[in-house]
Amino acid sequence: MSRSLDQEASAFAWGRVQQQNGGNPGDEYVSIAKAAPSMIMSNGLMQTLAFYQAKGKPIRADITTWLGHRMGKELPAGNGKGADQNVAMGKGEDFRIVMSFLQNASSEQYMRATEEALTVLKWIRHFAAALKKGG
């Protein structure tokens, strides 16, 4: 039985949000999760990822890990193991690999990556707010 994109995204987001502060995401994480979709729509996916990387925000790793999971076969291999494994396992190279991919992506690939990021952020935003309220 295969899962829908929404089911996959929600399962991934649930796991990532539960990793924040022992399952109780702080105010900053909740605030960033709420702002991230509009930031992507206003500034673009790459600019938003670069901003979060520079500020050391964990939401950046949430997004790049998701993109690595969803677009892994399209990502360039960096270490011989395949970029999808490197990104999905959070080896620290996820930011460089995803950014390199996005820089060289076709318009269709870039739009798909943006849609993927917005899909997972929808769920991250909802779960972060729900867990923050003590759910």
SVG drawing of the C-alpha trace seen along z (x, -y; Angstrom):
<svg xmlns="http://www.w3.org/2000/svg" viewBox="-3 -39 36 41">
<polyline fill="none" stroke="black" stroke-width="0.4" points="0.0,0.0 1.5,-3.3 1.1,-6.5 0.0,-9.9 2.4,-12.8 0.4,-14.4 0.8,-11.2 4.5,-11.1 5.0,-14.7 2.9,-14.6 4.8,-11.5 8.2,-13.2 7.1,-16.5 5.7,-14.8 9.1,-13.1 11.1,-16.3 8.9,-18.4 9.0,-15.8 12.8,-16.1 12.6,-19.8 13.2,-20.3 12.1,-16.8 8.8,-17.1 8.0,-20.6 9.1,-23.1 10.0,-26.5 8.4,-29.8 11.2,-30.5 10.8,-27.2 7.0,-27.7 7.5,-31.3 10.0,-30.3 7.7,-27.4 4.8,-29.8 6.9,-32.4 8.9,-30.0 6.2,-29.4 5.7,-33.2 9.4,-33.7 9.9,-31.1 7.1,-32.7 8.5,-36.2 12.2,-35.5 12.6,-32.1 13.6,-28.7 17.3,-29.1 17.4,-32.5 15.3,-31.2 17.5,-28.2 20.6,-30.3 19.2,-32.7 18.2,-29.8 21.6,-28.2 23.4,-31.5 21.3,-31.9 21.7,-28.3 18.0,-27.6 16.9,-23.9 14.1,-24.4 16.7,-24.5 17.7,-20.9 14.1,-19.9 13.5,-21.3 16.8,-20.0 16.4,-16.6 12.8,-16.4 14.0,-17.5 16.8,-14.9 14.2,-12.3 11.8,-13.3 14.2,-14.3 17.2,-12.1 17.6,-10.4 17.8,-13.7 20.5,-15.1 24.1,-15.0 26.2,-12.4 28.9,-13.9 30.7,-11.1 30.1,-8.0 27.3,-6.8 24.7,-8.8 23.5,-12.2 20.1,-10.9 21.6,-8.8 23.9,-11.6 21.1,-14.1 18.5,-11.8 20.9,-10.7 21.7,-14.3 25.4,-14.1 25.9,-17.8 26.4,-18.0 22.7,-18.3 22.8,-22.1 25.6,-22.1 24.1,-19.2 20.6,-20.6 21.8,-24.1 24.0,-22.7 21.0,-20.9 18.8,-23.9 21.4,-26.1 21.5,-23.7 17.8,-22.7 15.5,-23.2 12.5,-25.4 10.3,-22.4 12.7,-20.8 13.0,-24.1 9.2,-24.6 8.8,-21.0 11.4,-21.5 9.6,-24.6 6.2,-22.8 7.8,-20.0 9.2,-22.4 5.9,-24.2 4.1,-20.8 6.3,-19.7 6.3,-23.2 2.5,-23.1 2.7,-20.0 5.6,-21.3 3.8,-24.5 0.6,-22.7 2.4,-20.2 4.8,-22.7 1.9,-24.9 -0.1,-22.0 2.7,-20.6 3.6,-24.0 0.1,-24.3 0.7,-21.2 -1.0,-18.7"/>
</svg>
